[in-house]
Structures are given as C-alpha cells and as structure tokens.
Amino acid sequence: MLSFVIPAYNEEKNIETMYARIKTLMHEIKDEFELIFINDGSSDNTFEKLNDLAKHDKKVKIIHLTRNFGHQAALTAGLKLAKGDAVISMDCDLQDPPELISKMYQKWKEGFDIVYARRLNYRKDNFFKKLGSKIYYRILNNFSFVDMPRNVGDFRLIDKAVLQEINNMPEHSRYLRGMVAWTGFSHTYVDYHRPDRAEGESAYSLSKLARLGMDGMFNF
C-alpha cells in the first residue's frame, strides 16, 4: 500500500484536481493506497472541500489542525498517521506533479529506500529570495556532517523503515529535509521541471522561510 501525505493551507482551488490526478495515477499502478490530507488551519473552504472528499471516498483521511502550525508540523502529523509500505509526501498546489510518482514508485521497487524528486529548474521568485536560498544551503552543507541533497524539497518517497525512524525521532522543531537525509538509508533521485503554481498563493512567506531556515541551521 502507498500512503500519500499532503498538507493543505488555503488550497480550496487545487484539492479536487490533486485528488483526481492521484486517483488516475493509482488506477494505472493498481496498488492499494490511502490519501492523508492535513488541513493546516486554512481560512478558505479547504475544510469543507476535504470533508466532502472523505464522505465519498474511504481512502481519504483528514487531519484538521486547530490553527496554522506550519508546513513541517503538518507533514509530521500526516506521517504519524500513514500506514503504507511506502509514503509519498507532496504539496497540494500541483507544483509537485503526481504523474512523477510512477517513476519514484519504480525506483522504490528497485530497492531504494528514499526517492527524492529533484528540480532541474528554479522557481520564479524575486532575486533576493533566490540568492538567499543558494547562500543558505551552501552554509548549511558546510556546517552539517550530513550530505544534504541539493534542489529537493519535501516531495519524496520513503520506505516504511525510514518512516519508522522519522516517527521515532523526538524533535519538536522539525527540519524533515535534513532528518530524512540523516537516517542514512539508500537513496536516489527522479529529475523533473517544476511547473508554476496554478492557483492560490504560496504558504511560505519570507518570515516562514526564515523560520524554516533557522530550524535547519540551529535545531537540525
């Protein structure tokens, strides 16, 4: 069985499309699966949209957080609930194309425990955001004894053995990109060009990116 862990913050316009594309994909793969959506304190109709999906499909599981706890906390909540032999974490904004999962799934079947989706292009941001990101990862890699994968986010597949280690870690301020790499399991990459966001706005404001960066630098 495959578990999909999908945080959603104000994603009312993307939820149904994401759901439909994953259903189509899994019809081709023909494995059992579950869809775990985490509503991270959304202020739009995400709550209602997800509840409606869960009413009509038993494969859909919903976690409603009481407020906006942030992306890493939402992912952590979903990972705690996942029961699959492999777990795929991805965002709900359709910038993580579900169709890439077939290639990730095949790499897992070949024996890799972690399969990263690696971006070949750079997102459309302002100049300072791009420059800050490049400088940050250079500094992080210089100070960390863990070889941090480049140009990857939280779109990845992990085996249940990796999931168990992640769920057993006691950290509260979590930097999952580092924690997954730290486990040391075998890994590989699937390359792709990341599309622009179709609907809505990015949940990662500059202040949230700064907090994520500090979690990576100081806590991890």
N, CA, C and O of each residue as an XYZ file, in Angstrom:
880
protein
N       0.832     -1.196      0.000
C       0.000      0.000      0.000
C       0.870      1.251      0.000
O       1.925      1.287      0.633
N       0.416      2.272     -0.716
C       1.085      3.555     -0.733
C       0.276      4.554      0.080
O      -0.950      4.604     -0.020
N       0.965      5.341      0.876
C       0.331      6.437      1.616
C       0.767      7.763      1.002
O       1.954      7.981      0.761
N      -0.187      8.639      0.753
C       0.104      9.994      0.295
C      -0.159     10.946      1.447
O      -1.251     10.950      2.016
N       0.837     11.755      1.793
C       0.711     12.731      2.874
C       0.783     14.123      2.243
O       1.808     14.516      1.687
N      -0.337     14.863      2.344
C      -0.475     16.099      1.572
C      -0.957     17.240      2.472
O      -2.151     17.319      2.759
N      -0.066     18.122      2.923
C      -0.508     19.308      3.666
C      -1.271     20.252      2.742
O      -0.965     20.357      1.555
N      -2.261     20.931      3.298
C      -3.057     21.875      2.509
C      -3.341     23.117      3.352
O      -3.942     23.034      4.423
N      -2.903     24.251      2.855
C      -3.188     25.525      3.524
C      -3.811     26.465      2.500
O      -3.134     26.945      1.590
N      -5.095     26.721      2.656
C      -5.845     27.564      1.714
C      -5.710     27.056      0.278
O      -5.328     27.803     -0.623
N      -6.025     25.790      0.082
C      -5.880     25.148     -1.231
C      -7.229     24.707     -1.815
O      -7.294     23.709     -2.532
N      -8.290     25.436     -1.516
C      -9.618     25.025     -1.965
C      -9.705     24.850     -3.485
O     -10.492     24.030     -3.960
N      -8.918     25.598     -4.251
C      -8.992     25.541     -5.711
C      -8.197     24.383     -6.302
O      -8.360     24.056     -7.477
N      -7.345     23.764     -5.505
C      -6.474     22.701     -6.025
C      -6.817     21.300     -5.520
O      -6.371     20.310     -6.100
N      -7.595     21.207     -4.460
C      -7.827     19.920     -3.793
C      -8.458     18.897     -4.727
O      -7.972     17.770     -4.819
N      -9.521     19.263     -5.413
C     -10.236     18.298     -6.252
C      -9.380     17.833     -7.422
O      -9.426     16.662     -7.797
N      -8.593     18.751     -8.007
C      -7.704     18.377     -9.108
C      -6.608     17.436     -8.635
O      -6.298     16.450     -9.305
N      -6.020     17.737     -7.484
C      -4.998     16.859     -6.913
C      -5.564     15.462     -6.658
O      -4.941     14.461     -7.009
N      -6.732     15.403     -6.054
C      -7.394     14.135     -5.764
C      -7.626     13.336     -7.047
O      -7.323     12.144     -7.095
N      -8.154     13.977     -8.075
C      -8.472     13.291     -9.331
C      -7.213     12.761    -10.013
O      -7.226     11.656    -10.553
N      -6.134     13.529     -9.996
C      -4.903     13.108    -10.667
C      -4.246     11.931     -9.952
O      -3.710     11.034    -10.602
N      -4.283     11.926     -8.629
C      -3.719     10.793     -7.889
C      -4.573      9.546     -8.108
O      -4.032      8.451     -8.266
N      -5.880      9.694     -8.119
C      -6.766      8.543     -8.368
C      -6.485      7.933     -9.742
O      -6.435      6.711     -9.885
N      -6.302      8.783    -10.747
C      -5.993      8.295    -12.090
C      -4.664      7.559    -12.110
O      -4.544      6.495    -12.717
N      -3.669      8.128    -11.445
C      -2.352      7.513    -11.374
C      -2.420      6.143    -10.699
O      -1.833      5.179    -11.191
N      -3.125      6.053     -9.588
C      -3.173      4.795     -8.835
C      -4.013      3.741     -9.559
O      -3.831      2.545     -9.331
N      -4.912      4.164    -10.411
C      -5.635      3.206    -11.251
C      -4.676      2.490    -12.194
O      -4.874      1.320    -12.522
N      -3.625      3.207    -12.632
C      -2.619      2.611    -13.508
C      -1.642      1.739    -12.722
O      -1.254      0.670    -13.192
N      -1.239      2.187    -11.525
C      -0.282      1.429    -10.708
C      -0.931      0.184    -10.118
O      -0.289     -0.855     -9.969
N      -2.208      0.304     -9.784
C      -3.010     -0.845     -9.305
C      -2.600     -1.348     -7.920
O      -2.837     -2.514     -7.602
N      -1.998     -0.508     -7.098
C      -1.723     -0.862     -5.706
C      -2.778     -0.224     -4.803
O      -3.434      0.744     -5.189
N      -2.933     -0.773     -3.604
C      -3.787     -0.126     -2.616
C      -3.142      1.190     -2.183
O      -1.920      1.335     -2.226
N      -3.969      2.144     -1.767
C      -3.410      3.430     -1.345
C      -4.363      4.130     -0.385
O      -5.546      3.802     -0.295
N      -3.805      5.108      0.332
C      -4.586      5.992      1.175
C      -4.120      7.421      0.930
O      -2.945      7.666      0.655
N      -5.048      8.351      1.032
C      -4.759      9.775      0.849
C      -4.965     10.482      2.179
O      -6.082     10.535      2.694
N      -3.891     11.024      2.732
C      -3.975     11.731      4.014
C      -3.767     13.219      3.751
O      -2.657     13.654      3.444
N      -4.834     13.989      3.871
C      -4.760     15.436      3.725
C      -4.690     16.068      5.111
O      -5.430     15.676      6.013
N      -3.805     17.039      5.279
C      -3.696     17.761      6.548
C      -4.087     19.216      6.295
O      -3.367     19.957      5.627
N      -5.218     19.607      6.830
C      -5.670     20.993      6.726
C      -4.955     21.814      7.795
O      -5.262     21.711      8.983
N      -3.996     22.630      7.355
C      -3.124     23.361      8.284
C      -3.731     24.705      8.668
O      -3.145     25.758      8.415
N      -4.922     24.658      9.287
C      -5.565     25.875      9.766
C      -5.994     26.816      8.657
O      -5.854     28.031      8.798
N      -6.509     26.293      7.568
C      -6.902     27.118      6.422
C      -8.053     28.056      6.779
O      -8.887     27.751      7.631
N      -8.076     29.210      6.101
C      -9.139     30.191      6.327
C     -10.123     30.250      5.164
O     -11.078     31.026      5.209
N      -9.908     29.443      4.118
C     -10.839     29.399      2.985
C     -11.755     28.176      3.136
O     -12.054     27.778      4.262
N     -12.193     27.590      2.064
C     -13.106     26.443      2.126
C     -12.394     25.096      2.062
O     -13.006     24.087      1.713
N     -11.112     25.073      2.395
C     -10.365     23.806      2.404
C     -11.015     22.789      3.335
O     -11.108     21.608      2.997
N     -11.465     23.239      4.505
C     -12.118     22.365      5.487
C     -13.300     21.629      4.855
O     -13.403     20.406      4.954
N     -14.187     22.376      4.208
C     -15.379     21.791      3.604
C     -15.044     20.887      2.425
O     -15.636     19.819      2.268
N     -14.098     21.313      1.601
C     -13.709     20.521      0.424
C     -13.159     19.158      0.845
O     -13.504     18.133      0.256
N     -12.310     19.153      1.856
C     -11.722     17.890      2.306
C     -12.764     16.989      2.955
O     -12.775     15.781      2.717
N     -13.633     17.562      3.765
C     -14.683     16.756      4.382
C     -15.583     16.113      3.337
O     -16.022     14.975      3.502
N     -15.853     16.836      2.275
C     -16.698     16.301      1.207
C     -16.018     15.114      0.523
O     -16.668     14.116      0.214
N     -14.706     15.226      0.288
C     -13.967     14.109     -0.309
C     -14.025     12.876      0.595
O     -14.267     11.763      0.129
N     -13.799     13.087      1.889
C     -13.776     11.967      2.835
C     -15.133     11.269      2.935
O     -15.190     10.065      3.184
N     -16.222     12.010      2.744
C     -17.558     11.424      2.800
C     -17.794     10.459      1.641
O     -18.532      9.483      1.779
N     -17.167     10.733      0.506
C     -17.430      9.956     -0.702
C     -16.351      8.924     -1.017
O     -16.532      8.102     -1.916
N     -15.226      8.954     -0.288
C     -14.137      8.024     -0.570
C     -13.460      7.622      0.735
O     -12.860      8.458      1.411
N     -13.557      6.357      1.085
C     -12.986      5.871      2.339
C     -11.461      5.863      2.333
O     -10.836      5.734      3.385
N     -10.866      6.000      1.164
C      -9.404      6.056      1.095
C      -8.858      7.411      1.567
O      -7.665      7.550      1.837
N      -9.738      8.392      1.659
C      -9.339      9.747      2.054
C      -9.447      9.897      3.565
O     -10.503      9.659      4.150
N      -8.334     10.297      4.195
C      -8.300     10.576      5.624
C      -7.928     12.045      5.820
O      -7.101     12.592      5.091
N      -8.543     12.661      6.800
C      -8.363     14.100      7.002
C      -7.850     14.371      8.417
O      -8.347     13.804      9.390
N      -6.859     15.237      8.515
C      -6.436     15.805      9.800
C      -6.695     17.304      9.721
O      -6.151     17.984      8.851
N      -7.521     17.820     10.622
C      -7.772     19.261     10.698
C      -6.988     19.814     11.888
O      -7.303     19.503     13.037
N      -5.983     20.620     11.623
C      -5.232     21.265     12.703
C      -5.998     22.495     13.186
O      -6.681     23.154     12.403
N      -5.881     22.799     14.479
C      -6.687     23.857     15.076
C      -6.261     25.260     14.640
O      -7.033     26.214     14.743
N      -5.027     25.372     14.154
C      -4.538     26.649     13.624
C      -3.446     26.346     12.614
O      -3.159     25.180     12.346
N      -2.839     27.372     12.054
C      -1.750     27.189     11.110
C      -0.451     26.920     11.876
O       0.198     27.847     12.362
N      -0.081     25.634     11.977
C       1.132     25.251     12.696
C       2.367     25.294     11.805
O       3.489     25.311     12.311
N       2.180     25.312     10.487
C       3.313     25.345      9.575
C       3.495     24.030      8.828
O       3.004     22.980      9.243
N       4.202     24.120      7.731
C       4.337     23.005      6.791
C       4.974     21.770      7.417
O       4.474     20.660      7.229
N       6.064     21.939      8.154
C       6.765     20.797      8.729
C       5.932     20.105      9.805
O       5.958     18.880      9.916
N       5.198     20.877     10.591
C       4.323     20.293     11.602
C       3.167     19.539     10.953
O       2.764     18.478     11.430
N       2.637     20.091      9.864
C       1.542     19.429      9.149
C       2.030     18.115      8.545
O       1.342     17.098      8.629
N       3.209     18.136      7.942
C       3.780     16.900      7.401
C       3.978     15.862      8.497
O       3.664     14.686      8.310
N       4.492     16.291      9.626
C       4.733     15.384     10.743
C       3.437     14.718     11.196
O       3.420     13.518     11.468
N       2.355     15.487     11.278
C       1.060     14.927     11.680
C       0.605     13.854     10.698
O       0.089     12.814     11.106
N       0.797     14.106      9.404
C       0.405     13.120      8.405
C       1.260     11.873      8.434
O       0.752     10.765      8.268
N       2.555     12.044      8.645
C       3.457     10.896      8.707
C       3.136      9.988      9.885
O       3.307      8.772      9.798
N       2.674     10.569     10.981
C       2.297      9.760     12.149
C       1.111      8.856     11.848
O       0.971      7.789     12.447
N       0.259      9.279     10.922
C      -0.954      8.522     10.613
C      -0.757      7.508      9.492
O      -1.554      6.580      9.352
N       0.306      7.675      8.685
C       0.499      6.854      7.488
C       0.737      5.387      7.834
O       1.461      5.071      8.778
N       0.126      4.503      7.064
C       0.227      3.056      7.292
C       0.835      2.319      6.102
O       0.913      1.091      6.132
N       1.263      3.017      5.068
C       1.697      2.373      3.840
C       3.061      1.709      3.927
O       3.835      1.975      4.847
N       3.350      0.836      2.953
C       4.678      0.248      2.806
C       5.673      1.277      2.283
O       6.881      1.157      2.490
N       5.145      2.287      1.604
C       5.926      3.443      1.181
C       5.048      4.671      1.351
O       3.827      4.595      1.210
N       5.675      5.808      1.657
C       4.938      7.041      1.923
C       5.462      8.137      0.998
O       6.668      8.363      0.900
N       4.539      8.808      0.325
C       4.883      9.894     -0.584
C       4.366     11.191      0.010
O       3.159     11.347      0.198
N       5.257     12.122      0.306
C       4.851     13.438      0.799
C       4.935     14.433     -0.355
O       5.890     14.424     -1.132
N       3.937     15.276     -0.451
C       3.885     16.238     -1.547
C       2.939     17.381     -1.179
O       2.079     17.235     -0.311
N       3.110     18.508     -1.847
C       2.253     19.655     -1.599
C       0.983     19.562     -2.435
O       0.904     18.802     -3.400
N      -0.002     20.352     -2.040
C      -1.315     20.308     -2.677
C      -1.450     21.354     -3.795
O      -2.517     21.470     -4.396
N      -0.391     22.109     -4.079
C      -0.509     23.216     -5.027
C      -0.274     22.802     -6.477
O      -0.252     23.653     -7.367
N      -0.098     21.493     -6.725
C       0.113     20.920     -8.061
C       1.467     21.277     -8.665
O       1.714     20.989     -9.836
N       2.343     21.897     -7.886
C       3.716     22.091     -8.353
C       4.527     20.806     -8.199
O       5.575     20.643     -8.823
N       4.036     19.905     -7.370
C       4.591     18.553     -7.292
C       3.718     17.666     -8.178
O       2.686     17.182     -7.714
N       4.093     17.439     -9.420
C       3.201     16.724    -10.355
C       3.009     15.265     -9.969
O       3.987     14.522     -9.896
N       1.769     14.833     -9.719
C       1.515     13.444     -9.319
C       2.031     12.430    -10.334
O       2.393     11.313     -9.965
N       2.067     12.809    -11.602
C       2.495     11.870    -12.634
C       3.945     11.423    -12.460
O       4.344     10.397    -13.012
N       4.736     12.179    -11.699
C       6.123     11.803    -11.443
C       6.213     10.601    -10.496
O       7.247      9.937    -10.425
N       5.148     10.334     -9.787
C       5.153      9.287     -8.767
C       5.402      7.914     -9.381
O       5.994      7.054     -8.730
N       4.968      7.690    -10.608
C       5.212      6.395    -11.252
C       6.702      6.082    -11.311
O       7.108      4.948    -11.058
N       7.523      7.082    -11.645
C       8.969      6.894    -11.703
C       9.543      6.690    -10.304
O      10.430      5.859    -10.113
N       9.043      7.441     -9.330
C       9.509      7.289     -7.955
C       9.152      5.899     -7.422
O       9.957      5.247     -6.758
N       7.958      5.472     -7.719
C       7.488      4.145     -7.304
C       8.372      3.054     -7.895
O       8.697      2.086     -7.207
N       8.763      3.193     -9.152
C       9.608      2.196     -9.799
C      10.984      2.132     -9.141
O      11.539      1.049     -8.960
N      11.531      3.288     -8.783
C      12.829      3.319     -8.096
C      12.742      2.622     -6.741
O      13.678      1.935     -6.332
N      11.626      2.797     -6.049
C      11.431      2.118     -4.769
C      11.353      0.606     -4.981
O      11.924     -0.159     -4.204
N      10.654      0.176     -6.024
C      10.556     -1.247     -6.326
C      11.922     -1.842     -6.672
O      12.152     -3.038     -6.490
N      12.823     -0.997     -7.172
C      14.182     -1.459     -7.486
C      15.029     -1.632     -6.227
O      16.102     -2.231     -6.281
N      14.550     -1.107     -5.082
C      15.259     -1.339     -3.831
C      15.726     -0.094     -3.092
O      16.317     -0.213     -2.018
N      15.480      1.103     -3.634
C      15.878      2.329     -2.943
C      14.871      2.657     -1.844
O      13.662      2.535     -2.041
N      15.381      3.075     -0.684
C      14.524      3.385      0.459
C      14.011      4.818      0.435
O      12.945      5.105      0.980
N      14.760      5.717     -0.190
C      14.366      7.120     -0.302
C      14.492      7.525     -1.762
O      15.528      7.298     -2.388
N      13.444      8.121     -2.302
C      13.480      8.616     -3.675
C      13.105     10.094     -3.647
O      11.962     10.452     -3.363
N      14.082     10.944     -3.946
C      13.853     12.387     -3.961
C      13.399     12.843     -5.339
O      13.917     12.373     -6.353
N      12.447     13.744     -5.381
C      12.120     14.442     -6.621
C      13.031     15.669     -6.685
O      12.948     16.551     -5.830
N      13.885     15.725     -7.682
C      14.900     16.782     -7.770
C      14.557     17.751     -8.896
O      14.379     17.350    -10.046
N      14.469     19.027     -8.548
C      14.105     20.063     -9.517
C      15.276     20.403    -10.428
O      16.402     20.596     -9.969
N      14.996     20.471    -11.711
C      16.009     20.884    -12.686
C      15.937     22.371    -12.977
O      16.912     22.961    -13.443
N      14.803     22.977    -12.710
C      14.648     24.415    -12.923
C      14.474     25.102    -11.582
O      14.236     24.449    -10.566
N      14.596     26.435    -11.583
C      14.450     27.194    -10.346
C      13.129     27.925    -10.367
O      12.700     28.435    -11.402
N      12.489     27.972     -9.218
C      11.181     28.616     -9.124
C      11.262     30.097     -9.460
O      12.328     30.709     -9.381
N      10.112     30.667     -9.838
C      10.049     32.081    -10.159
C       9.875     32.880     -8.873
O       8.763     33.052     -8.375
N      10.977     33.356     -8.358
C      10.973     34.165     -7.148
C      11.688     35.471     -7.427
O      12.257     35.677     -8.499
N      11.644     36.350     -6.431
C      12.442     37.555     -6.609
C      13.926     37.227     -6.426
O      14.288     36.187     -5.875
N      14.752     38.123     -6.891
C      16.201     37.876     -6.934
C      16.760     37.577     -5.552
O      17.589     36.680     -5.399
N      16.309     38.328     -4.533
C      16.872     38.170     -3.195
C      16.483     36.823     -2.587
O      17.255     36.243     -1.824
N      15.295     36.324     -2.920
C      14.866     35.027     -2.419
C      15.730     33.912     -3.016
O      16.131     32.986     -2.312
N      16.010     34.010     -4.312
C      16.869     33.026     -4.969
C      18.273     33.049     -4.382
O      18.835     32.008     -4.043
N      18.833     34.256     -4.267
C      20.195     34.398     -3.747
C      20.278     33.899     -2.310
O      21.221     33.198     -1.945
N      19.281     34.265     -1.487
C      19.280     33.833     -0.097
C      19.228     32.321      0.032
O      19.888     31.744      0.896
N      18.438     31.673     -0.832
C      18.330     30.218     -0.793
C      19.660     29.561     -1.124
O      20.068     28.617     -0.447
N      20.338     30.044     -2.152
C      21.618     29.468     -2.554
C      22.667     29.623     -1.451
O      23.408     28.687     -1.152
N      22.721     30.816     -0.851
C      23.686     31.068      0.219
C      23.385     30.188      1.434
O      24.291     29.631      2.053
N      22.098     30.075      1.762
C      21.691     29.285      2.927
C      22.139     27.836      2.800
O      22.740     27.289      3.724
N      21.850     27.211      1.662
C      22.187     25.800      1.510
C      23.699     25.579      1.451
O      24.190     24.528      1.865
N      24.418     26.541      0.950
C      25.876     26.423      0.958
C      26.403     26.441      2.392
O      27.264     25.639      2.751
N      25.884     27.358      3.208
C      26.298     27.434      4.607
C      25.892     26.184      5.367
O      26.679     25.629      6.135
N      24.638     25.735      5.146
C      24.135     24.553      5.855
C      24.992     23.335      5.567
O      25.323     22.582      6.483
N      25.355     23.131      4.313
C      26.167     21.977      3.954
C      27.579     22.069      4.519
O      28.192     21.046      4.822
N      28.099     23.286      4.664
C      29.438     23.454      5.223
C      29.473     23.116      6.713
O      30.490     22.640      7.217
N      28.374     23.359      7.414
C      28.345     23.126      8.857
C      27.813     21.748      9.229
O      28.069     21.276     10.337
N      27.082     21.092      8.336
C      26.466     19.814      8.663
C      27.363     18.658      8.254
O      28.025     18.710      7.217
N      27.380     17.605      9.081
C      28.120     16.400      8.708
C      27.280     15.510      7.794
O      27.775     14.507      7.279
N      26.013     15.872      7.589
C      25.125     15.132      6.699
C      25.213     15.741      5.305
O      25.154     16.960      5.142
N      25.355     14.885      4.311
C      25.393     15.347      2.930
C      23.970     15.681      2.495
O      23.200     14.787      2.145
N      23.624     16.955      2.516
C      22.262     17.391      2.222
C      22.002     17.367      0.719
O      22.779     17.951     -0.037
N      20.937     16.712      0.261
C      20.623     16.693     -1.170
C      20.264     18.084     -1.672
O      19.560     18.833     -0.995
N      20.750     18.427     -2.861
C      20.514     19.744     -3.443
C      19.276     19.734     -4.323
O      18.928     18.721     -4.930
N      18.618     20.893     -4.378
C      17.470     21.113     -5.276
C      16.327     20.138     -5.035
O      15.631     19.745     -5.971
N      16.137     19.755     -3.787
C      14.993     18.924     -3.427
C      14.226     19.620     -2.300
O      14.800     20.373     -1.513
N      12.937     19.356     -2.239
C      12.104     19.885     -1.168
C      11.535     18.737     -0.356
O      12.260     17.832      0.057
N      10.234     18.786     -0.132
C       9.576     17.731      0.647
C       8.763     16.790     -0.237
O       7.939     16.026      0.265
N       8.988     16.841     -1.542
C       8.368     15.898     -2.463
C       9.301     14.701     -2.586
O      10.327     14.763     -3.263
N       8.927     13.609     -1.919
C       9.795     12.431     -1.883
C       8.981     11.201     -1.531
O       7.852     11.290     -1.048
N       9.580     10.064     -1.784
C       9.029      8.775     -1.368
C       9.983      8.163     -0.362
O      11.194      8.150     -0.579
N       9.448      7.655      0.737
C      10.273      6.961      1.724
C       9.650      5.600      2.044
O       8.429      5.446      2.070
N      10.508      4.634      2.283
C      10.065      3.306      2.682
C       9.559      3.355      4.129
O       9.888      4.275      4.878
N       8.756      2.358      4.509
C       8.208      2.334      5.862
C       9.303      2.217      6.929
O       9.106      2.633      8.070
N      10.453      1.652      6.557
C      11.567      1.584      7.518
C      12.093      2.980      7.835
O      12.435      3.278      8.979
N      12.153      3.832      6.813
C      12.570      5.222      7.018
C      11.511      5.957      7.834
O      11.833      6.723      8.742
N      10.250      5.716      7.499
C       9.148      6.355      8.226
C       9.214      6.044      9.707
O       9.002      6.927     10.538
N       9.505      4.805     10.044
C       9.577      4.416     11.450
C      10.661      5.202     12.188
O      10.450      5.652     13.315
N      11.815      5.365     11.551
C      12.899      6.132     12.183
C      12.502      7.596     12.361
O      12.756      8.191     13.409
N      11.881      8.169     11.340
C      11.462      9.575     11.420
C      10.439      9.768     12.537
O      10.536     10.717     13.315
N       9.455      8.861     12.615
C       8.414      8.986     13.646
C       8.941      8.748     15.048
O       8.333      9.195     16.021
N      10.074      8.044     15.170
C      10.662      7.794     16.487
C      11.547      8.941     16.973
O      11.933      8.973     18.141
N      11.865      9.868     16.096
C      12.732     10.983     16.492
C      11.962     11.953     17.396
O      10.798     12.249     17.126
N      12.600     12.454     18.474
C      11.874     13.257     19.461
C      11.815     14.755     19.155
O      11.219     15.510     19.923
N      12.419     15.201     18.051
C      12.466     16.641     17.782
C      11.074     17.262     17.700
O      10.153     16.660     17.148
N      10.926     18.451     18.245
C       9.678     19.211     18.125
C       9.767     20.223     16.981
O       8.834     20.338     16.186
N      10.861     20.945     16.893
C      11.084     21.857     15.764
C      11.767     21.053     14.672
O      12.975     20.824     14.718
N      10.984     20.626     13.690
C      11.458     19.612     12.745
C      11.920     20.227     11.433
O      11.283     21.127     10.885
N      13.046     19.715     10.944
C      13.557     20.049      9.620
C      13.645     18.723      8.870
O      14.695     18.083      8.836
N      12.524     18.324      8.270
C      12.403     16.979      7.719
C      13.370     16.702      6.582
O      13.800     15.563      6.404
N      13.723     17.725      5.807
C      14.668     17.513      4.715
C      16.002     17.010      5.249
O      16.639     16.147      4.645
N      16.411     17.549      6.370
C      17.653     17.097      6.986
C      17.495     15.773      7.700
O      18.386     14.926      7.640
N      16.371     15.583      8.376
C      16.151     14.368      9.153
C      16.093     13.132      8.261
O      16.627     12.083      8.620
N      15.446     13.250      7.101
C      15.370     12.116      6.181
C      16.760     11.761      5.674
O      17.120     10.586      5.620
N      17.542     12.771      5.303
C      18.909     12.519      4.829
C      19.768     11.907      5.938
O      20.609     11.047      5.675
N      19.553     12.354      7.175
C      20.354     11.888      8.317
C      20.197     10.393      8.546
O      21.136      9.753      9.020
N      19.035      9.808      8.223
C      18.792      8.396      8.515
C      19.775      7.476      7.811
O      20.035      6.373      8.291
N      20.325      7.908      6.685
C      21.380      7.134      6.031
C      20.917      6.003      5.137
O      21.741      5.221      4.664
N      19.625      5.896      4.893
C      19.130      4.826      4.021
C      19.514      5.100      2.562
O      19.834      6.227      2.184
N      19.472      4.037      1.760
C      19.825      4.181      0.342
C      18.858      5.135     -0.340
O      17.660      5.123     -0.058
N      19.387      5.968     -1.244
C      18.534      6.963     -1.879
C      18.919      7.159     -3.338
O      20.018      6.808     -3.766
N      17.996      7.720     -4.076
C      18.228      8.078     -5.471
C      17.344      9.267     -5.813
O      16.628      9.780     -4.954
N      17.393      9.711     -7.078
C      16.671     10.903     -7.494
C      15.849     10.626     -8.747
O      16.206      9.790     -9.578
N      14.746     11.346     -8.858
C      13.984     11.429    -10.097
C      13.919     12.911    -10.453
O      13.387     13.711     -9.684
N      14.454     13.275    -11.604
C      14.539     14.681    -12.000
C      13.273     15.137    -12.714
O      12.623     14.360    -13.414
N      12.935     16.406    -12.526
C      11.755     16.958    -13.193
C      11.854     18.483    -13.257
O      12.619     19.104    -12.519
N      11.073     19.060    -14.142
C      10.928     20.511    -14.218
C       9.673     20.903    -13.448
O       8.573     20.451    -13.769
N       9.839     21.730    -12.449
C       8.710     22.080    -11.582
C       7.850     23.158    -12.237
O       8.357     24.221    -12.594
N       6.557     22.892    -12.398
C       5.689     23.901    -13.007
C       5.377     25.026    -12.032
O       5.593     24.897    -10.827
N       4.864     26.137    -12.568
C       4.433     27.241    -11.724
C       3.147     26.859    -11.007
O       2.405     25.985    -11.455
N       2.896     27.523     -9.891
C       1.660     27.288     -9.144
C       0.459     27.657    -10.014
O       0.442     28.713    -10.646
N      -0.547     26.773    -10.042
C      -1.724     27.013    -10.880
C      -2.716     27.959    -10.215
O      -3.219     28.882    -10.855
N      -3.000     27.734     -8.935
C      -3.986     28.534     -8.217
C      -3.468     28.867     -6.829
O      -2.687     28.113     -6.248
N      -3.917     30.020     -6.294
C      -3.585     30.383     -4.924
C      -2.198     30.982     -4.782
O      -1.493     31.235     -5.759
N      -1.835     31.198     -3.523
C      -0.549     31.800     -3.188
C       0.281     30.834     -2.361
O      -0.257     29.983     -1.652
N       1.605     30.975     -2.459
C       2.492     30.122     -1.684
C       2.292     30.352     -0.193
O       2.158     31.487      0.263
N       2.275     29.244      0.564
C       2.131     29.345      2.029
C       3.431     29.771      2.686
O       3.436     30.156      3.855
N       4.538     29.706      1.947
C       5.842     30.067      2.510
C       6.143     31.530      2.256
O       6.703     31.894      1.221
N       5.763     32.371      3.219
C       6.156     33.771      3.181
C       7.637     33.878      3.543
O       8.253     32.889      3.942
N       8.202     35.066      3.406
C       9.616     35.245      3.755
C       9.866     34.931      5.224
O      10.899     34.361      5.573
N       8.911     35.306      6.092
C       9.100     35.043      7.525
C       9.057     33.544      7.815
O       9.817     33.054      8.651
N       8.171     32.810      7.131
C       8.097     31.359      7.333
C       9.335     30.668      6.769
O       9.832     29.703      7.350
N       9.827     31.163      5.644
C      11.061     30.609      5.098
C      12.224     30.840      6.056
O      13.086     29.977      6.219
N      12.241     32.012      6.690
C      13.302     32.319      7.648
C      13.246     31.374      8.844
O      14.280     30.907      9.321
N      12.030     31.093      9.330
C      11.881     30.166     10.463
C      12.309     28.754     10.069
O      12.971     28.065     10.845
N      11.931     28.325      8.864
C      12.372     27.014      8.389
C      13.891     26.960      8.308
O      14.510     25.966      8.688
N      14.479     28.033      7.812
C      15.933     28.098      7.715
C      16.602     28.012      9.072
O      17.624     27.342      9.224
N      16.030     28.689     10.064
C      16.609     28.650     11.405
C      16.460     27.265     12.031
O      17.346     26.810     12.754
N      15.337     26.591     11.753
C      15.185     25.224     12.239
C      16.271     24.317     11.641
O      16.841     23.474     12.334
N      16.545     24.505     10.349
C      17.583     23.725      9.713
C      18.962     24.020     10.266
O      19.760     23.109     10.491
N      19.240     25.294     10.484
C      20.570     25.707     10.911
C      20.840     25.408     12.378
O      21.904     24.894     12.722
N      19.880     25.728     13.248
C      20.137     25.640     14.677
C      19.608     24.345     15.308
O      20.300     23.723     16.115
N      18.393     23.939     14.945
C      17.822     22.740     15.584
C      18.344     21.451     14.956
O      18.702     20.512     15.667
N      18.388     21.406     13.616
C      18.897     20.204     12.966
C      20.416     20.141     13.072
O      21.031     19.195     12.580
